[in-house]
Amino acid sequence: MIDYFIKVLLFQLLFLAVYDLLLKRETFFQWNRAYLLFTSLLAYLIPFLKFYNPHEILPQGYVVQLPEMLLSPTVTIKQHLEEPTLFFNAFHLIFWIGIAVASLLFVLKLYHIFKLISSHEKQHKQKYWLVLLEKNSAFSFFKYLFLGKNIPAETQQQIIEHELVHIRQKHSVDLLFFEMQRIVFWFNPFSYLYQQRISELHEFIADAKAIKDTNSTLYFNKLLLQTFDTTHTSFINPFFKHSLLKKRIQMFRKNKSKQVLKLKYLLLIPVTILMVFFSIKLVAQKNSTAKTKEKSYELSLVKKSPIYPGCENITSQYEIRKCLSENIYTHFKENFDFTILKTSKGKRKMVYIGLLIGKNGKTTATIFTEDEKVKKEALHLVSELSTMTPGIRKGENVAVRFSVFINYSNDKIRIKSGTGPYLIDKIVE
């Protein structure tokens, strides 16, 4: 779950960066509206995409297990906590409390709007309801146009033309779309930024339509001369916002963007491909070449890891795994005949040893190397590994995979052992 949220945050950040740097200043308002709606949703969908990894094609032993910190932060956090269940229960509790609070605030805002509708004079027009307010504010919400009674008649007509654009183009749907994101993903700051960006666009779109046949300078001068009460509800379209007024004026002093600049939107294709590539979920395939029918689990999924002789007094699962890795590393470092790797000076040689610590605590292995002597030496050392206390998952003994990778290059030998964050990488001179 944490993995998913981290990816969503990264993707929305990148999409917003593209928008702010390349698209925000263009006058393609409807295109920008579609971009913001589409990319905010796309960021939530991309992490669900799954692709099969090289395990589908290559023998499992050829695939070296990499640290899980980047691709699976949830697993790493669990491994480093003594009581991961407590931590994640607390996380889920906070998550749902946040949703409850955000939902309550949303309901209160809706209640305030419906109270305005029910307690003020309403006039039914051809395609909307005009709600007359005591204070000088102006905003719209779906087919309801809220307008202060004391606003001059000439200004009222300009406001109505402006707000009708919001109503016709259903801008309230856009704002509620992001409001829902703010409720479910209340901790996501980019949902707020998305809503702010599209709220700006709504005003640009409405201004463009409302002053199509009017002098824009006169339009904004009248707007500046009128005093409006500020409205703070996030999912309505207010006519006047002090923070937006300068941007609205600047936008309509700009010349229309050249059509060729629409090619910028094609950047969405490589950006999306990059995100999909980053979000690939590695789907492990069962080892069809394994001779044993024992079920194998990664160390990260095992409740209790295998215990190497001498590590029995350690209570921390993290330290037990570390002790296991270091002992296996030491076994190969002290007993492996490295001279057989140095038959050709400087030439790269390697051996991958896929260990399986069985339910009975005994270790078997699949060796991958081009050199038969190296393979024989590796198998010999595997047979000399001590019998261990087997791993446990759901109260039952399980087999656990482990890996050792020995690489010789440039007169140095590097040994890697372990899985995930317990990978030990040392150089033997």
LODREN-788381 format. One line per field, with one value per residue (C-alpha): residue number from 0; residue in three letters; x, y, z. Coordinates in nm, 2 decimals, always signed. Example, Ala and Ser with C-alpha at 12.3 -4.5 7.8 and 13.67 -1.06 7.14 Angstrom:
BEGIN
n (0, 1) .
res (ALA, SER) .
px (+1.23, +1.37) .
py (-0.45, -0.11) .
pz (+0.78, +0.71) .
% end
This chain:
BEGIN
n (0, 1, 2, 3, 4, 5, 6, 7, 8, 9, 10, 11, 12, 13, 14, 15, 16, 17, 18, 19, 20, 21, 22, 23, 24, 25, 26, 27, 28, 29, 30, 31, 32, 33, 34, 35, 36, 37, 38, 39, 40, 41, 42, 43, 44, 45, 46, 47, 48, 49, 50, 51, 52, 53, 54, 55, 56, 57, 58, 59, 60, 61, 62, 63, 64, 65, 66, 67, 68, 69, 70, 71, 72, 73, 74, 75, 76, 77, 78, 79, 80, 81, 82, 83, 84, 85, 86, 87, 88, 89, 90, 91, 92, 93, 94, 95, 96, 97, 98, 99, 100, 101, 102, 103, 104, 105, 106, 107, 108, 109, 110, 111, 112, 113, 114, 115, 116, 117, 118, 119, 120, 121, 122, 123, 124, 125, 126, 127, 128, 129, 130, 131, 132, 133, 134, 135, 136, 137, 138, 139, 140, 141, 142, 143, 144, 145, 146, 147, 148, 149, 150, 151, 152, 153, 154, 155, 156, 157, 158, 159, 160, 161, 162, 163, 164, 165, 166, 167, 168, 169, 170, 171, 172, 173, 174, 175, 176, 177, 178, 179, 180, 181, 182, 183, 184, 185, 186, 187, 188, 189, 190, 191, 192, 193, 194, 195, 196, 197, 198, 199, 200, 201, 202, 203, 204, 205, 206, 207, 208, 209, 210, 211, 212, 213, 214, 215, 216, 217, 218, 219, 220, 221, 222, 223, 224, 225, 226, 227, 228, 229, 230, 231, 232, 233, 234, 235, 236, 237, 238, 239, 240, 241, 242, 243, 244, 245, 246, 247, 248, 249, 250, 251, 252, 253, 254, 255, 256, 257, 258, 259, 260, 261, 262, 263, 264, 265, 266, 267, 268, 269, 270, 271, 272, 273, 274, 275, 276, 277, 278, 279, 280, 281, 282, 283, 284, 285, 286, 287, 288, 289, 290, 291, 292, 293, 294, 295, 296, 297, 298, 299, 300, 301, 302, 303, 304, 305, 306, 307, 308, 309, 310, 311, 312, 313, 314, 315, 316, 317, 318, 319, 320, 321, 322, 323, 324, 325, 326, 327, 328, 329, 330, 331, 332, 333, 334, 335, 336, 337, 338, 339, 340, 341, 342, 343, 344, 345, 346, 347, 348, 349, 350, 351, 352, 353, 354, 355, 356, 357, 358, 359, 360, 361, 362, 363, 364, 365, 366, 367, 368, 369, 370, 371, 372, 373, 374, 375, 376, 377, 378, 379, 380, 381, 382, 383, 384, 385, 386, 387, 388, 389, 390, 391, 392, 393, 394, 395, 396, 397, 398, 399, 400, 401, 402, 403, 404, 405, 406, 407, 408, 409, 410, 411, 412, 413, 414, 415, 416, 417, 418, 419, 420, 421, 422, 423, 424, 425, 426, 427, 428) .
res (MET, ILE, ASP, TYR, PHE, ILE, LYS, VAL, LEU, LEU, PHE, GLN, LEU, LEU, PHE, LEU, ALA, VAL, TYR, ASP, LEU, LEU, LEU, LYS, ARG, GLU, THR, PHE, PHE, GLN, TRP, ASN, ARG, ALA, TYR, LEU, LEU, PHE, THR, SER, LEU, LEU, ALA, TYR, LEU, ILE, PRO, PHE, LEU, LYS, PHE, TYR, ASN, PRO, HIS, GLU, ILE, LEU, PRO, GLN, GLY, TYR, VAL, VAL, GLN, LEU, PRO, GLU, MET, LEU, LEU, SER, PRO, THR, VAL, THR, ILE, LYS, GLN, HIS, LEU, GLU, GLU, PRO, THR, LEU, PHE, PHE, ASN, ALA, PHE, HIS, LEU, ILE, PHE, TRP, ILE, GLY, ILE, ALA, VAL, ALA, SER, LEU, LEU, PHE, VAL, LEU, LYS, LEU, TYR, HIS, ILE, PHE, LYS, LEU, ILE, SER, SER, HIS, GLU, LYS, GLN, HIS, LYS, GLN, LYS, TYR, TRP, LEU, VAL, LEU, LEU, GLU, LYS, ASN, SER, ALA, PHE, SER, PHE, PHE, LYS, TYR, LEU, PHE, LEU, GLY, LYS, ASN, ILE, PRO, ALA, GLU, THR, GLN, GLN, GLN, ILE, ILE, GLU, HIS, GLU, LEU, VAL, HIS, ILE, ARG, GLN, LYS, HIS, SER, VAL, ASP, LEU, LEU, PHE, PHE, GLU, MET, GLN, ARG, ILE, VAL, PHE, TRP, PHE, ASN, PRO, PHE, SER, TYR, LEU, TYR, GLN, GLN, ARG, ILE, SER, GLU, LEU, HIS, GLU, PHE, ILE, ALA, ASP, ALA, LYS, ALA, ILE, LYS, ASP, THR, ASN, SER, THR, LEU, TYR, PHE, ASN, LYS, LEU, LEU, LEU, GLN, THR, PHE, ASP, THR, THR, HIS, THR, SER, PHE, ILE, ASN, PRO, PHE, PHE, LYS, HIS, SER, LEU, LEU, LYS, LYS, ARG, ILE, GLN, MET, PHE, ARG, LYS, ASN, LYS, SER, LYS, GLN, VAL, LEU, LYS, LEU, LYS, TYR, LEU, LEU, LEU, ILE, PRO, VAL, THR, ILE, LEU, MET, VAL, PHE, PHE, SER, ILE, LYS, LEU, VAL, ALA, GLN, LYS, ASN, SER, THR, ALA, LYS, THR, LYS, GLU, LYS, SER, TYR, GLU, LEU, SER, LEU, VAL, LYS, LYS, SER, PRO, ILE, TYR, PRO, GLY, CYS, GLU, ASN, ILE, THR, SER, GLN, TYR, GLU, ILE, ARG, LYS, CYS, LEU, SER, GLU, ASN, ILE, TYR, THR, HIS, PHE, LYS, GLU, ASN, PHE, ASP, PHE, THR, ILE, LEU, LYS, THR, SER, LYS, GLY, LYS, ARG, LYS, MET, VAL, TYR, ILE, GLY, LEU, LEU, ILE, GLY, LYS, ASN, GLY, LYS, THR, THR, ALA, THR, ILE, PHE, THR, GLU, ASP, GLU, LYS, VAL, LYS, LYS, GLU, ALA, LEU, HIS, LEU, VAL, SER, GLU, LEU, SER, THR, MET, THR, PRO, GLY, ILE, ARG, LYS, GLY, GLU, ASN, VAL, ALA, VAL, ARG, PHE, SER, VAL, PHE, ILE, ASN, TYR, SER, ASN, ASP, LYS, ILE, ARG, ILE, LYS, SER, GLY, THR, GLY, PRO, TYR, LEU, ILE, ASP, LYS, ILE, VAL, GLU) .
px (+0.00, +0.28, +0.46, +0.14, +0.11, +0.47, +0.44, +0.13, +0.30, +0.60, +0.39, +0.16, +0.47, +0.62, +0.29, +0.25, +0.61, +0.54, +0.23, +0.39, +0.70, +0.55, +0.18, +0.05, +0.12, -0.04, -0.39, -0.51, -0.74, -0.96, -0.65, -0.49, -0.82, -0.82, -0.45, -0.50, -0.81, -0.65, -0.30, -0.43, -0.63, -0.35, -0.11, -0.35, -0.38, -0.02, +0.10, -0.16, +0.00, +0.20, +0.45, +0.63, +1.00, +1.29, +1.20, +0.95, +1.23, +1.56, +1.63, +1.57, +1.93, +2.05, +1.85, +2.04, +1.80, +1.83, +1.77, +1.40, +1.42, +1.31, +1.07, +0.91, +0.94, +0.67, +0.87, +1.18, +1.00, +0.85, +1.19, +1.34, +1.06, +1.04, +0.66, +0.56, +0.20, +0.16, +0.31, +0.09, -0.22, -0.15, -0.09, -0.43, -0.60, -0.45, -0.54, -0.91, -0.93, -0.80, -1.07, -1.34, -1.23, -1.20, -1.54, -1.69, -1.55, -1.68, -2.03, -2.02, -1.93, -2.22, -2.45, -2.35, -2.43, -2.76, -2.85, -2.78, -3.01, -3.29, -3.27, -3.25, -3.47, -3.45, -3.54, -3.58, -3.42, -3.41, -3.11, -3.01, -3.14, -3.04, -3.00, -3.00, -2.77, -2.75, -2.38, -2.18, -2.05, -2.08, -2.02, -2.17, -2.23, -2.37, -2.69, -2.71, -2.58, -2.53, -2.53, -2.54, -2.85, -2.66, -2.42, -2.50, -2.72, -2.46, -2.20, -2.46, -2.50, -2.13, -2.11, -2.40, -2.25, -1.92, -2.08, -2.30, -1.99, -1.90, -2.25, -2.27, -1.92, -1.99, -1.68, -1.83, -1.78, -1.40, -1.38, -1.57, -1.35, -1.04, -1.24, -1.30, -0.92, -0.86, -1.09, -0.96, -0.60, -0.61, -0.24, -0.16, -0.05, -0.07, -0.45, -0.47, -0.23, -0.43, -0.75, -0.59, -0.45, -0.79, -0.97, -0.74, -0.82, -1.20, -1.16, -0.96, -1.22, -1.51, -1.34, -1.26, -1.62, -1.77, -1.57, -1.57, -1.78, -1.67, -1.37, -1.15, -1.00, -1.34, -1.44, -1.16, -1.18, -1.54, -1.43, -1.16, -1.40, -1.65, -1.60, -1.68, -1.69, -1.44, -1.57, -1.34, -1.53, -1.29, -1.54, -1.73, -1.65, -1.62, -1.64, -1.38, -1.06, -0.79, -0.52, -0.64, -0.73, -0.37, -0.33, -0.66, -0.56, -0.21, -0.36, -0.58, -0.30, -0.13, -0.16, -0.32, -0.07, +0.03, -0.14, +0.20, +0.26, +0.00, +0.28, +0.39, +0.11, +0.28, +0.53, +0.27, +0.35, +0.72, +0.65, +0.38, +0.60, +0.88, +0.64, +0.50, +0.86, +0.93, +0.62, +0.67, +0.57, +0.80, +0.60, +0.80, +0.74, +0.77, +1.10, +1.00, +1.35, +1.35, +1.37, +1.22, +0.84, +0.90, +0.73, +0.99, +0.95, +1.17, +1.32, +1.10, +0.78, +0.90, +0.78, +1.09, +1.40, +1.63, +1.88, +2.24, +2.42, +2.56, +2.28, +2.02, +2.05, +1.96, +1.60, +1.57, +1.46, +1.67, +1.99, +1.91, +1.89, +2.21, +2.38, +2.27, +2.40, +2.74, +2.79, +2.72, +2.94, +3.22, +3.18, +3.24, +3.51, +3.72, +3.67, +3.62, +3.93, +3.96, +4.26, +4.03, +3.88, +4.22, +4.31, +4.32, +4.44, +4.20, +3.94, +3.59, +3.45, +3.15, +2.93, +2.58, +2.48, +2.11, +2.06, +1.75, +1.74, +1.48, +1.21, +1.46, +1.72, +1.95, +2.07, +2.06, +2.17, +2.15, +2.48, +2.52, +2.86, +3.05, +3.33, +3.28, +3.56, +3.40, +3.06, +3.21, +3.38, +3.06, +2.86, +3.12, +3.10, +2.72, +2.73, +2.95, +2.71, +2.57, +2.22, +2.01, +1.69, +1.44, +1.23, +0.88, +0.57, +0.22, +0.34, +0.49, +0.85, +0.91, +1.20, +1.38, +1.57, +1.92, +2.18, +2.55, +2.72, +3.09, +3.25, +3.62, +3.74, +4.05, +4.23, +3.96, +3.70, +3.36, +3.12, +2.75, +2.53, +2.18, +1.85, +1.70, +1.85, +2.05, +2.27, +2.64, +2.88, +3.25, +3.57, +3.83, +4.17) .
py (+0.00, +0.24, +0.15, +0.25, +0.58, +0.67, +0.60, +0.81, +1.10, +1.08, +1.05, +1.34, +1.55, +1.48, +1.55, +1.88, +1.98, +1.92, +2.13, +2.42, +2.44, +2.38, +2.41, +2.65, +2.97, +2.86, +2.98, +2.62, +2.63, +2.33, +2.12, +2.21, +2.12, +1.77, +1.73, +1.80, +1.57, +1.29, +1.29, +1.32, +1.00, +0.83, +0.87, +0.65, +0.38, +0.34, +0.16, -0.12, -0.21, -0.54, -0.69, -1.02, -1.01, -1.21, -1.50, -1.59, -1.66, -1.71, -1.98, -1.83, -1.88, -1.63, -1.35, -1.19, -1.06, -0.68, -0.47, -0.40, -0.05, +0.13, -0.12, -0.23, +0.01, -0.16, -0.48, -0.30, -0.11, -0.44, -0.61, -0.33, -0.31, -0.55, -0.52, -0.46, -0.56, -0.28, -0.02, -0.11, -0.13, +0.22, +0.34, +0.20, +0.35, +0.70, +0.66, +0.59, +0.86, +1.11, +1.00, +1.03, +1.38, +1.49, +1.35, +1.53, +1.86, +1.80, +1.73, +2.05, +2.25, +2.09, +2.16, +2.53, +2.55, +2.38, +2.60, +2.91, +2.76, +2.69, +3.01, +3.27, +3.39, +3.19, +3.27, +2.99, +3.09, +2.90, +2.68, +2.77, +2.88, +3.23, +3.25, +3.61, +3.66, +3.94, +3.99, +4.09, +3.75, +3.57, +3.20, +2.90, +2.54, +2.31, +2.48, +2.72, +3.08, +3.27, +3.65, +3.94, +4.16, +4.48, +4.43, +4.69, +4.57, +4.62, +4.43, +4.16, +4.09, +4.05, +3.81, +3.61, +3.57, +3.46, +3.21, +3.07, +2.95, +2.75, +2.60, +2.51, +2.35, +2.17, +2.30, +2.19, +1.83, +1.90, +2.05, +1.77, +1.52, +1.66, +1.70, +1.33, +1.28, +1.51, +1.30, +0.95, +1.07, +1.35, +1.33, +1.39, +1.76, +1.73, +1.68, +2.03, +2.16, +2.00, +2.15, +2.49, +2.47, +2.36, +2.64, +2.89, +2.74, +2.76, +3.13, +3.18, +2.98, +3.17, +3.51, +3.42, +3.34, +3.62, +3.90, +3.76, +4.06, +4.30, +4.52, +4.32, +4.63, +4.77, +4.43, +4.40, +4.77, +4.72, +4.41, +4.60, +4.88, +4.64, +4.50, +4.13, +3.92, +3.63, +3.27, +2.99, +2.67, +2.47, +2.30, +2.61, +2.86, +3.20, +3.50, +3.70, +3.59, +3.84, +3.58, +3.50, +3.85, +3.94, +3.61, +3.66, +4.00, +3.88, +3.59, +3.81, +4.05, +3.76, +3.68, +3.35, +3.06, +2.93, +2.61, +2.44, +2.46, +2.20, +1.95, +2.00, +1.77, +1.49, +1.50, +1.31, +1.00, +0.96, +1.08, +0.82, +0.55, +0.64, +0.61, +0.28, +0.15, +0.27, +0.11, -0.24, -0.50, -0.79, -1.11, -1.40, -1.73, -2.07, -2.23, -2.50, -2.65, -2.71, -3.08, -3.02, -2.97, -2.77, -2.43, -2.15, -1.81, -1.50, -1.39, -1.09, -1.30, -1.54, -1.48, -1.64, -1.67, -1.97, -1.97, -2.04, -2.24, -1.99, -1.74, -1.90, -1.65, -1.35, -1.23, -0.97, -1.10, -0.84, -0.95, -1.32, -1.26, -1.05, -1.33, -1.58, -1.37, -1.31, -1.67, -1.79, -1.52, -1.62, -1.99, -1.92, -1.66, -1.89, -2.21, -2.13, -2.21, -1.87, -1.98, -2.16, -1.82, -1.67, -1.90, -1.60, -1.28, -1.00, -1.20, -1.18, -1.50, -1.55, -1.81, -1.78, -2.01, -2.04, -2.19, -2.34, -2.38, -2.66, -2.75, -2.98, -2.71, -2.88, -2.67, -2.76, -2.55, -2.48, -2.36, -2.14, -2.10, -2.17, -2.35, -2.71, -2.68, -2.37, -2.55, -2.86, -2.64, -2.45, -2.77, -2.91, -2.60, -2.61, -2.97, -2.86, -2.59, -2.66, -2.78, -2.48, -2.42, -2.39, -2.08, -2.06, -1.91, -1.93, -2.18, -2.42, -2.50, -2.36, -2.36, -2.03, -1.91, -1.75, -1.64, -1.62, -1.45, -1.47, -1.25, -1.22, -0.92, -0.71, -0.92, -0.87, -1.11, -0.98, -1.19, -1.10, -1.30, -1.26, -1.11, -0.77, -0.52, -0.79, -0.82, -0.83, -0.70, -0.74, -0.75, -1.02, -0.89) .
pz (+0.00, +0.09, -0.24, -0.43, -0.26, -0.31, -0.68, -0.72, -0.55, -0.78, -1.09, -1.00, -0.92, -1.26, -1.44, -1.26, -1.33, -1.70, -1.68, -1.49, -1.70, -2.05, -2.07, -1.80, -1.99, -2.31, -2.41, -2.49, -2.19, -2.28, -2.37, -2.03, -1.86, -2.02, -1.93, -1.56, -1.54, -1.73, -1.57, -1.22, -1.28, -1.48, -1.19, -0.98, -1.25, -1.37, -1.05, -1.11, -1.44, -1.42, -1.65, -1.64, -1.57, -1.69, -1.46, -1.74, -1.98, -1.79, -1.53, -1.19, -1.09, -1.35, -1.19, -0.90, -0.63, -0.59, -0.28, -0.23, -0.09, -0.41, -0.56, -0.24, +0.05, +0.24, +0.26, +0.38, +0.65, +0.77, +0.78, +1.00, +1.25, +1.54, +1.55, +1.18, +1.25, +1.51, +1.28, +0.98, +1.19, +1.32, +0.96, +0.85, +1.15, +1.07, +0.70, +0.78, +1.05, +0.79, +0.54, +0.81, +0.90, +0.53, +0.46, +0.76, +0.64, +0.29, +0.43, +0.63, +0.32, +0.13, +0.41, +0.40, +0.03, +0.06, +0.36, +0.14, -0.13, +0.11, +0.31, +0.03, -0.24, -0.56, -0.92, -1.18, -1.51, -1.83, -1.75, -1.40, -1.06, -0.94, -0.56, -0.43, -0.13, +0.12, +0.10, -0.21, -0.32, -0.65, -0.73, -0.89, -0.80, -1.07, -1.18, -0.89, -0.95, -0.62, -0.65, -0.41, -0.43, -0.38, -0.67, -0.94, -1.22, -1.50, -1.30, -1.22, -1.59, -1.65, -1.35, -1.48, -1.82, -1.66, -1.42, -1.69, -1.86, -1.54, -1.53, -1.90, -1.91, -1.58, -1.40, -1.07, -1.18, -1.22, -0.88, -0.71, -0.90, -0.72, -0.40, -0.39, -0.44, -0.14, +0.07, -0.01, -0.05, +0.21, +0.27, -0.10, -0.14, -0.52, -0.51, -0.37, -0.63, -0.91, -0.78, -0.76, -1.12, -1.26, -1.07, -1.24, -1.58, -1.51, -1.46, -1.78, -1.98, -1.83, -1.89, -2.25, -2.32, -2.11, -2.28, -2.63, -2.75, -2.48, -2.42, -2.19, -2.03, -1.94, -1.81, -1.56, -1.46, -1.35, -1.17, -0.98, -0.88, -0.73, -0.37, -0.33, -0.02, -0.04, -0.05, +0.06, -0.04, -0.25, -0.49, -0.61, -0.88, -0.72, -0.95, -0.76, -0.60, -0.51, -0.57, -0.92, -1.05, -1.15, -1.33, -1.51, -1.63, -1.74, -1.93, -2.14, -2.22, -2.39, -2.76, -2.84, -2.85, -3.19, -3.29, -3.35, -2.97, -2.92, -3.01, -2.65, -2.54, -2.72, -2.43, -2.24, -2.43, -2.34, -1.98, -1.94, -2.09, -1.84, -1.55, -1.67, -1.70, -1.34, -1.21, -1.35, -1.10, -1.10, -1.10, -0.98, -1.16, -0.98, -1.04, -1.29, -1.29, -0.91, -0.82, -0.48, -0.44, -0.12, -0.12, -0.13, +0.03, +0.02, +0.35, +0.35, +0.36, +0.63, +0.98, +1.13, +0.92, +0.91, +1.20, +1.14, +1.41, +1.66, +1.60, +1.83, +2.11, +1.89, +1.92, +1.65, +1.32, +1.14, +1.33, +1.27, +0.90, +0.91, +1.11, +0.85, +0.56, +0.73, +0.82, +0.47, +0.33, +0.57, +0.48, +0.11, +0.17, +0.39, +0.20, -0.17, -0.38, -0.55, -0.75, -1.00, -1.08, -1.16, -1.45, -1.68, -1.53, -1.54, -1.73, -1.58, -1.43, -1.21, -1.04, -0.92, -0.63, -0.58, -0.23, -0.09, +0.29, +0.31, +0.56, +0.73, +0.76, +0.50, +0.21, -0.16, -0.45, -0.82, -0.96, -1.27, -1.42, -1.74, -1.56, -1.44, -1.19, -1.03, -1.03, -0.86, -0.60, -0.52, -0.48, -0.25, -0.02, -0.03, +0.10, +0.39, +0.51, +0.86, +0.91, +1.02, +1.21, +0.92, +0.84, +0.97, +0.80, +0.94, +1.20, +0.95, +0.84, +0.49, +0.24, +0.20, -0.10, -0.06, -0.30, -0.33, -0.62, -0.67, -0.93, -1.03, -1.23, -1.24, -0.99, -0.73, -0.61, -0.50, -0.30, -0.25, -0.03, +0.11, -0.02, -0.01, +0.24, +0.40, +0.09, +0.19, -0.07, +0.01, -0.19, -0.12, -0.21) .
% end
